[in-house]
Structures are given as C-alpha cells and as structure tokens.
Amino acid sequence: MIRTIRRTRSALHRHTLSEILTLLVPTVKAEWKRPFQRTRESSPFDSRTGLDTDRIVEICDLGVESTNIRHAVRYQPSDPEVVRDALSQLPIDYSNFTFVDFGAGKGRVLLIAAGFGFKKIRGVEFSSQLVDIAKGNMAKVDMTKGRSVDIAILQADVLDFPIPTEPLVCYFYNPFQMPIMETLSQRLISSSRSHSRDLYVIYVHPQHRVIFDSKKEWTRCVDRSGFVIYKSPGGMARI
C-alpha cells in the first residue's frame, strides 16, 4: 500500500492528470490485446540461466523522464521460443549482420541473439533501471558458448539512437505505440536509402503492422501468427 501511494504521488508530481490518463489508456488496451502470460516466480529460461528477465514492469515503474513515455508499452519479456523461431527464419549469414533490439528491457533477447553469431548485438532501452538489470544479466551468464561476442545495451531514447549503417536486423516486441513505430519505420527507410544494404525487421506481436504493410519500401518475408519479418529495400522472394 505504501509503495502504491508513493508511486501515485511520484506520478502526480511528474505528470498532470491528463498526462497520467494518456499513459494508462494505451496500457489498458494493450492488456486486452497482448497474449496472456501466466505470472510465475521464475520461468524455465530464468531458472536455467540464473537471469532476471521475467518480472513484468509497468510503465509507471520505469522511472523515465521523457516526452515519449506516453507512447511506451510496459516491459514484458519475449517468449524465448518465439525469438529463436524468428531469428532462425532469417536467410542471412549472421556473422555479417548487426542485431538491434529496440526497447531491449532486461536483455533477454540480446542474450538469445548472442547464440546466433551476429557480428554485433545492441540493445536500446530508455529506462535506466532496466538497463542496469540487463547489464547484470549479461555479467551473470555466458550464452555465447565460448565465442567472443560484441554485445552491449545502451540507455537512450530509440528516436535518438543512430541507425547502424551495416547490414542490420531490427527486433521489436510491440515496444511502442503507433507514433514511435511510425517514426522509426521512416528512419529505417531513410537509412536504407542512404546506406544500401540488407535491412530486416522482426516485429513480434505486431499490433501496428499496418505501418509496414502499407509502405512499398517494406517487403514482407515471413508472416506467422506471432511475428512478421520485413525487409527493406525489396528484392527478396517471399518465404
């Protein structure tokens, strides 16, 4: 109860009532649409690896001061099997690609991606609390099987993150509402035009997939019930 009161006071101090309602409405909507996930003390993934990636963190607990917080979605970990399935669908030589998780949270996806042999692995997360947890997770366990892996998580707003100019795989687990996704899509398209190379987007639980489906710059490569993979620029046959 005391924690709830403190959280409410903090929110009222940082936001107007109108802004608080703006934050709550997308969260409530997401709760109805997001796949049901049972809450457990520890998932098999965390139990096996000794990591801390399970606990859901609501938007009001992220401790973020940003005008884009109103477009954020709470932290909820990706299903490891969905991540592995999506990554395995990529028709690429992983060692030539940089992997970026936008809204990386506690780093679960980064550590799974480390097992695929990407050239570089980057996570972008605007909550310093989640970044600290992710760094702790990276220090706890070696999921790279002895290989040297260039892996890091950066605390930054995704709209301020410089898009890497090398061959790229971008991962999204429904991390933002439509305004942020729309802007990121345009930034990726602009990056693809400026620096011609293979650029893929893995979009898990794709609530705003119309942003990609409606633009000729994106070619849909894989379309499953839980995720979609796009490529920009086009030119690759559908799988």
N, C-alpha and C positions, 0 to 999 in steps of 0.2 A: 504494500500500500504506500509506504513512504517513497519507494522508488518511483511509483506511478505519479505521485504528487510532484516530486522533483522534476520528473520528465515533462509533466504538463506545464509547470512553472517555466522551465527552460524553453519550451516551445513557444509559450506566450511572450517570453522576453525577446526571442529571436524573430518571431513572425506575428503578423496581425491575424485576427480571427479568420479573415477571408483567405489569407495565405495558408493557414492550417487546414481549412476545409478543402482548398485546392490540392493539398498534399494527400488528404485522406481519401478523396473520391477515387482517384486512379488506383489506390491501394485496394479499396473495397472491390472495385471492378475486377482487378487482377485476381483477387481471391476466388471469384466465381469462375474465372476462365482458366486459371492455372491448374495443371494436372494435380490431383490430390496426392499429397505426400504425408505418410504417417510420421509422427514425431517419435524418435527413439533416443535413448541416451547416447548411443553410438551406432553408426551404420557399419556394415561389414567393411566398407572401404576404410573408414577411420580406425576400426578395431584392428584391421590387418596391418595398416601402415603406421599407426600411432599418431595420426594427424588430428587436427581440429578444423574440420571443414563442414560439419553437419549443421550446427545450430543456425536457424533462420534469424536474421537480424532485420527488424522493421526499419522503415525509412527514418522514423523519429529517433532511432537509436544509433544512427550512422555518425552523428557528431560532425556534420558537414555544414560549412557556411558557404553556400553557393546559390546563385540565382537559378541554377539548373536543377536544384533539389526538387522543385515542383514537378519535374519530368522524370524523376528517378523511380525505380522499382526496388522493392526490398531485396536484400540478399537472400538467395535460396540456392543451395548447391546443385550443380548439374548432375544428372544420373551418369555414373561412370560408363555404363554400357552404351548409353546414347552417344557419349563423347567418343568412345572408341569406334563405334559403328560409323559415325560421321567422318572421323579422321581417316578411317580405312577406305572410305569411298573416294577419296581424292586421287585422281590419276596423275600423280606427281612423283618426282624424286624429292623426298622430304628434305634431304641434305642441302638442296638449293633454295629452300624457302624459309622466310621468317614467319613465325606464328605470333599473332597478337590477339589476346583475349580482352575485349572492350567491356569493362565492368568486371574485373577479374576477381573481386571479392577476396576470399581466403586462399586462393591459389590452387584449388583442386584441379581445374582444367589445365593449368600450366604444368603441373606435375605429371598429369596423364600424357600431355603432349610431349613431355621430355622423353617418353619411351618410344616415340616415333622417329627420332633422329633429325628433328628440324635443325637448320643452321643456327637460328636464333629463336628464343622464346621470350616474349614480352607480355606483361600484364599491365593494364591501365585501370586504376581504381582511385576515385576521389575521396574515399573515406580513409583517413589516416589510421583509424582503429583496425579496419580490415587489412590494410597494407601491413601493419605490424604483425597481425596474426599470420598473414601469408608468408612473410619473411621467416617467422618462427617455424612454420610448416616446412619451408624449404631447407631449413637448417636441421630438421629432425630426421629426415629420411632421404635415402638415395634411391630414386626410382629410375635412374639412368643406366643401371647395370654396368657401372664402371666406365661409361663413356664420359668424355668431357662435354658439358652442355653449357652454352651461353644462355642463361636464364635469369630474368630479373622482373620485378614488379615495380612500377613507377606510380607515385601519388600525383595524380593530375586529373584535370577535367578532360574528358575524351575529346572535346572540341578544341582543346589547346595542344593535344598530342600531335606531333609531326608524323604524318603518314610515312612509313618506311618506303624507300624508293626501289628496293629489291623485290624479287618475286615474293608474293605475300598471301598468307591465309589469315583471314579475319574471323574471329569467333564471337557470336552474340547469343546469350541465353536470355532473350527478351529483357535486356537490362534497362531499357529506357522507353519512355512514351514516344509517340509519333514525331513531335518536333525535333528531338535529338536524333532519332533514327533517320529522318529526312535529311537533316544537315550532314550527318555522317555519310549517307549514301552519296550525296553530291560531292563531298570532299574526296571520297574514294574514286568517283568517276573522274573528277578533275586530276587526281593523282595519276590515274591510269592514262589519261590523255597526255599529261606532261612527261611521264616516265613509262614508256611502253614496256610492259612485262605481264606475266600471268598474275592475276589477282583473283582470289576466291573469297567468298563469304559463306560461312556456315551459320545459319540462322536457326537456332533451336527454339521450339515453342514460338513460332513466328507470327505473333499477333498482328504485326504491321507489315506483312509481306507484300501488301499492295504497293508499297514504296519501291520494291524491287521488281515486282511483276509488271508494273505499269511503265517501266522505262526500257527503251530499246537497248540501252547500254549494258543491261544485265541479261545474261543467258542462264536459264535455269537448267542445271546439270542433273541434280538429284532431287526428287520430291518424295519424301517419306511422311508418314503420319506424324512423326515427332520433330522433323527438321527438314530444311531445304538448303541446298547448296547452289550458289550462283557463281558465275564467272564474268569478269569484265576485263578487257573487251571481249566480244563474242568470238565465234570462230571455232568452237569446240562442239562436236556432236553430242547430243543428249545421251545420257546413260540410261 
